[in-house]
Amino acid sequence: MELIQGANDAKQVREALKLVAPFPIAWPTEIDCNRALAHYKSLHLSHRLGLLDAIIGASANGLAATLCTLNAKHYRAVPGLQIEQPYSK
């Protein structure tokens, strides 16, 4: 959804959907949502943690997954989250 949000036109939406089509969707669990709320409450003001970033980080933690992102600064404050930059810009 964040890829679609960043799109400027229908072509970019199609490209984003094509990029992620091979990947499974991992929906947050109730535990992930509770974890995201706790992180958001404690980190939003101090670290500017965004709502979607809190949910994404909590979901990655719930899956014990490494979050691959070019925006590591958005997620550094999330406790226990493993982050990897997939490539350099």
C-alpha positions in Angstrom: 0.0 0.0 0.0 2.9 2.4 0.7 4.2 1.8 -2.8 0.8 2.7 -4.2 0.7 5.7 -2.0 4.0 6.9 -3.4 2.8 6.6 -7.0 2.1 9.7 -9.1 0.1 8.1 -11.9 -1.6 4.9 -13.0 1.5 3.6 -14.6 3.5 3.8 -11.4 0.6 2.0 -9.6 0.8 -0.8 -12.1 4.6 -1.0 -11.8 4.3 -1.2 -8.0 1.7 -3.9 -8.2 3.8 -5.9 -10.7 6.9 -5.6 -8.4 5.2 -7.0 -5.3 3.0 -9.6 -7.1 5.3 -12.5 -6.5 5.4 -11.9 -2.7 2.8 -13.3 -0.2 0.8 -10.8 1.9 1.5 -11.1 5.6 -1.4 -9.5 7.5 -0.7 -8.2 11.1 -2.1 -10.3 13.9 -3.9 -9.0 16.9 -0.6 -9.3 18.8 1.2 -7.3 16.1 -1.5 -4.6 16.3 -1.1 -4.3 20.1 2.7 -4.2 19.7 2.3 -1.5 17.1 0.1 0.6 19.3 2.6 0.3 22.2 5.4 1.4 19.9 3.4 4.2 18.3 2.4 5.6 21.7 5.9 5.6 23.0 7.9 6.5 19.9 5.7 8.8 17.8 6.6 12.0 19.4 10.2 11.2 20.4 11.2 9.5 17.1 8.5 10.6 14.7 7.5 7.0 14.2 4.6 6.9 11.7 1.4 4.9 12.2 2.0 2.6 9.1 5.7 2.3 10.1 4.7 1.1 13.5 2.4 -1.5 12.0 5.0 -2.7 9.5 7.7 -2.9 12.1 5.5 -4.8 14.6 4.4 -7.2 11.8 8.0 -7.9 10.8 8.8 -8.5 14.5 5.9 -10.9 14.8 7.2 -12.9 11.8 10.8 -12.7 13.1 11.6 -11.3 9.7 14.2 -8.8 8.6 12.6 -5.7 7.2 14.3 -4.6 4.0 13.8 -0.9 3.5 15.5 2.2 2.1 14.0 4.2 5.0 15.9 2.6 7.9 15.7 5.9 9.9 11.9 5.4 10.1 12.3 2.0 11.9 15.5 2.3 14.0 13.6 3.1 17.1 11.4 0.0 16.9 12.7 -2.4 19.6 14.1 -5.7 18.3 13.5 -5.0 14.7 16.1 -6.3 12.2 16.6 -3.9 9.3 18.5 -4.4 6.1 19.0 -1.9 3.3 18.4 -4.0 0.1 20.5 -1.7 -2.1 22.0 1.7 -2.3 20.2 4.5 -4.0 
